[in-house]
């Protein structure tokens, strides 16, 4: 069974940092792209970052470029999202996900698997 265990969320003050982790199982992790999406209250779910298979190219939405870094550890089947210089606009539920294809995608409907989501709250 495909499963995800997300951790690392919580409450942080503006300007602070958090590192999210998503440990996956039930599929061949090294062959798949891994994504992070987020959904803020009253907002549509939006893409945040993606890493291509086998530590390939990474992609970021404009609002998090230079602040967030996605990385993966194939030996641990885990993808990370390092979030620095957080601001209240980053407050959302963050989800790890796996695209249906072997390539990164910015579309929610292209995701084959989803984690349960983890809350990130940034106070001012």
N, C-alpha and C positions, 0 to 999 in steps of 0.2 A: 504494500500500500504506500502511496505517496504521502509523505508527511513533512511538515515544517515546524520547527521550534524556533520562534522568534524571541529575542531577549534584548535588553539594553535600553529600553525606553524609560520614560519617566518625566519628572519635572526638573527643569533647568532654567536659570535666569538668562535673560538676554545677554548675548555675547559669550555664553558658555558653549560647551561641547558635549556630545553624546556619541557613542558608537553602537549602532544596531548590529545584531547578529541574526542570521537565519541559517540554521542547520537543517539540511535536507536529507531525505532518505526515500528509497523506493524507485529511483531511476538513476541512470548513468549521469552523474553530476558533471563530469568533465566534458561531456559532449554537448552540454546545453548552455545557452545564454541564461543569465540570471538578472532579474529586474527588481527595482524598488519603485513602487507607486505610493502615493499618499492621497488621503481624502480629508479635507478640513470640513468643519461643520457648515452645512449649507452650500458646499461646493461640490463640483464634479471631481471624480477621481482623476488624478493627473500623474503622468510619468515623472520620475525623479532622476533615475540613473539606470544604466544597464552595462553589464560586462559580458563580452563575447566569450565563447567557449575557449578553454585552455588559456586563460589569462590574455585573451585577445583585446581588440580595441574597446574602449569605454565611451559612453555617451552620457551627457547630462542635460537636463533642462536648463534654460538660460538663468532662471532665478536662483539656482544653486551652484552654478559654475564658480570655481575658485574657493568655494566654501565646503563642499561635500566631496568625498572620495569613495568610490566603490572599489572593492577588492574581493578576492576569493582565495580560499585555501582548498585545493582539490583533495588533499589528503584527509581533510576533515569534513568535506562536503558542506562547506559553510561559505556564505557570502556575507560581506560586511558593508556597512555604510557609515563612514566616519563623517560626522556633522560638526563643523566648526562655525564660530561666529553666528550662532543661532539667533533668530529674531522671532517675535510673536507670530509673524506670518508663516513660520515653519510649523506651527502647531497643527497637528493632524494625526490621524491613524496611518501608520506606515505598514505597507504590505510587501512582502517579497513574493515573486511570481516567476513562472517559467513560460516563455513563449511556446506556442505550438510548433513553430519553425525552429531552425537552429540559429537564427539570427535575432538580434535585438529588434524590438518593436516598441513604438510609442503608443500603441492602441491597446486599451484594456481588453477589447474583444479578441485580440490575438493571443491572450494568455491562456495556457492550458491548465496550469495549476496555480493556486493561490494559497499563501499562508493566511493565518487567522487575523493578522494585524496586531500592531502594538502601538500604544498611545505615546505620543511625544507632545509635551506641553511646555511652551516657552513663555515665561512671565516677563513683564516689562519692569 
